[in-house]
Amino acid sequence: MDIDQKTLAMLARIRALTPKQPRTVAVIGRGSGLFGGNAKYFYLHCRAHAPELDCFFLTLNPAVHRELRAAGLPCELFPEGDSVRRAASAGTLVADDFHYKDSPIAPLVDGARIVQLWHGVGFKKIGYLEAESGIGLTDERRDYLRRMYSGYDAVLSTSPFYTENLFATSFGAKEIVEAGYPRNDVFFRPPTRQDMVASDPQLYGTVRRLAKERTVGLFVPTFRDGGGDFISQGALDLPGLDAELERLNAALVVKMHSFSNFYKGFAFRNILHCPNHLDVYPLMPLFHCMITDYSSIFTDHLLLDKPQIFFPYDWELYTSQNRELQFDYDWITPGPKPRDQHGLLECLRDVAEGRDSHAEQRREIANLAFARRDGEAGARLLDWLRGKIAQDAAGRDERPEV
């Protein structure tokens, strides 16, 4: 988002005139402030367990604002109402990606503690590593990546393995906090009413019912930098797939990436649709398996210790024109890798009949990816933030009077 110099100057002045409040915490989600991922679950944890903090969700999305307000959750729609002052007063900004840096919010949070939760640990090069070795990048793009992945007070990690091999090498941050991902906490308890905000309660009920009678898989492909997906690229014949799923007594729920093409739904008996923008995490424990291609969501799914199927139908194109991989794909993805519809159906048949030949590899990768598996990531991150706020307060108390 381009910001003209006049607007930047005005926002900088508002920031200069607005005192920072150490206990005010602004949380912003991915893109324009979607309510999902680590941002959502850390925000909900703070609302439930940190009454001493003035924690609010910040979004540029009117639909998100309406839904959170309807649920009784504090939310500011930027730049409406009091949101500009509220953003400027935040002593801490908690973000789930870097897009806020290209918005008018950026100058207002200058001087705040910036905590980057990020949105996934997988196997693709990102940040500094991508800037140094990315495929066909311009100098401008490399500079952009370095800027967007730097300037953080803290970055969240899930384990020493990912601290060393991903976050320490890809981000510019003063500290890496190995608390785990708050979005995974919902795997360890029944979802609450607030967990289902920006999710799909009706689909949750449908999947829970189907999973008692049939094998149900979750298909979560990632986006392509150059556009396209398994539908537009013709990787799957959906009517034929629907018929084969019927014969297998199986069903699939398809959840496209939020950056992918938008589809309103699928008119099939055995292929259900979860809209791109909705949060699928409360539903994930219900499925018998997960299917993806290159999405880091497979890492979260490892915590459930259920079969995974990888469908890299466009392997050559993706790895040559989209993303460079940091780790060996065959090693870090613990599941079969069919390249066509017939192979995918054979893998689903294995799941339906109880065959799981990758369990040992899956647990090996899970042990690397997660230092803790206890549903307490939000609590650990909150404890860390409370400690930082307490240090800030102690520092102010120790300053000599002038």
C-alpha positions, 0 to 999 in steps of 0.5 A, spaced: 500 500 500 503 506 497 502 512 503 504 519 500 508 523 504 503 528 507 499 522 510 506 519 513 508 526 516 501 527 519 501 519 522 508 521 524 505 527 528 500 523 531 505 518 533 509 523 536 503 526 540 501 520 543 504 517 549 505 509 549 502 505 554 506 499 556 500 495 557 496 496 551 497 490 546 495 491 539 494 484 535 494 484 527 492 478 523 495 476 516 494 481 510 489 486 511 488 483 518 484 477 518 482 473 524 486 467 524 492 463 525 497 465 531 494 472 531 487 470 533 489 464 538 494 469 542 489 474 542 484 470 545 488 467 550 490 474 552 483 476 552 481 470 557 487 470 561 490 477 561 485 482 564 491 487 566 492 488 559 489 492 554 489 487 548 485 489 542 485 486 535 487 491 529 484 490 522 483 494 516 477 489 514 470 491 515 467 484 515 472 482 521 471 488 525 463 486 524 464 479 526 469 480 532 464 486 535 458 481 534 462 476 538 464 481 544 471 482 542 475 488 542 477 490 535 479 497 532 477 498 524 483 502 521 483 508 520 476 509 523 473 511 529 479 511 535 483 506 531 489 511 529 490 513 536 489 506 539 494 504 534 499 509 536 498 508 543 500 501 543 506 499 547 506 492 543 504 490 536 503 483 535 503 481 528 502 474 524 506 477 518 509 483 515 504 486 511 502 492 516 509 495 514 506 497 508 500 500 511 499 507 514 499 503 521 507 502 520 508 509 522 504 509 528 507 503 531 514 506 531 517 505 537 513 499 540 515 493 541 514 488 535 513 481 536 513 477 530 509 470 530 509 468 523 505 463 520 508 457 519 514 453 519 515 448 513 521 447 508 521 453 503 526 459 503 524 465 506 526 472 508 534 473 508 535 466 505 530 467 500 533 474 498 540 471 498 538 465 493 531 466 491 529 464 484 530 470 479 529 475 484 530 483 482 534 487 486 528 491 488 525 484 491 531 482 495 531 489 498 524 488 499 525 481 503 530 484 507 526 490 509 520 486 511 523 480 515 527 485 519 526 490 525 523 485 530 524 485 537 522 478 537 520 472 533 516 466 535 519 459 534 517 452 535 523 448 537 531 449 537 531 446 530 527 451 527 530 457 531 537 455 528 535 453 521 529 458 520 528 464 524 535 465 526 537 465 519 531 468 515 529 474 520 532 480 523 530 480 530 533 481 537 530 475 540 527 468 538 522 466 543 521 458 543 514 458 546 510 454 540 504 456 536 498 459 539 494 456 533 496 449 535 493 450 542 486 448 539 488 441 538 489 439 545 482 441 547 475 442 545 474 448 541 470 454 545 465 459 542 470 464 541 475 459 537 469 458 532 469 466 530 471 466 523 471 459 523 465 455 520 461 451 526 456 448 520 462 445 517 465 443 524 458 439 525 458 436 518 465 433 518 464 431 526 458 427 523 461 424 517 468 422 520 464 417 524 461 414 518 467 415 513 474 416 511 474 424 511 481 428 509 483 435 509 486 438 502 490 444 504 494 446 498 498 452 498 498 458 493 503 459 487 507 466 486 505 466 479 498 464 480 494 458 479 491 452 483 490 445 482 483 446 479 485 452 474 491 447 472 487 441 471 491 437 476 484 433 478 478 431 475 473 433 480 467 430 478 471 423 477 474 424 484 467 425 487 465 419 484 471 415 486 471 418 493 463 415 493 466 408 492 471 409 497 466 411 502 471 417 503 470 425 503 474 431 502 474 438 505 478 443 500 481 449 504 484 453 499 490 458 501 487 465 503 492 468 497 489 463 492 483 463 487 477 464 490 471 459 489 464 460 492 463 452 493 463 445 490 457 442 488 459 435 489 457 430 494 463 428 497 468 434 496 466 439 501 469 446 501 471 451 506 472 458 504 479 461 503 478 466 509 476 462 514 480 458 520 480 451 519 484 449 525 478 448 530 476 442 525 483 439 524 483 434 529 476 431 526 480 429 520 483 422 518 488 425 514 491 431 511 493 432 504 497 438 502 503 440 497 508 445 499 504 448 505 507 449 512 500 447 515 503 440 514 507 441 520 502 443 525 498 437 523 504 433 525 502 434 532 495 430 531 500 424 529 495 422 523 497 420 516 499 425 511 499 425 503 503 430 499 500 432 492 506 435 488 503 435 482 507 441 479 513 439 482 518 441 476 514 448 475 513 450 483 521 448 484 523 452 478 519 458 478 516 459 485 520 457 491 526 454 493 526 449 498 531 449 504 530 442 506 530 436 502 522 435 500 522 427 501 526 427 508 521 433 511 515 431 508 513 424 512 508 421 507 507 418 500 507 423 494 503 421 488 503 426 482 496 424 479 489 423 481 490 415 481 496 415 485 492 420 490 486 415 490 490 409 492 493 413 498 486 415 500 485 408 500 491 406 504 488 411 509 481 408 509 484 401 510 488 403 516 495 402 512 500 407 515 507 406 512 510 413 514 508 413 522 516 413 524 518 418 519 512 423 521 514 422 529 521 424 527 519 430 524 514 432 529 520 431 534 524 436 530 519 441 529 516 442 536 520 442 543 513 442 547 506 438 545 502 441 550 497 446 548 500 451 552 504 455 547 499 461 548 500 461 555 508 461 554 508 467 550 504 471 554 508 469 560 514 472 556 510 478 554 508 480 561 516 479 563 518 484 558 512 489 560 515 488 567 522 490 565 519 496 562 516 498 568 522 497 572 526 501 568 522 507 568 522 506 576 529 506 576 530 512 572 533 518 576 528 524 576 530 530 572 
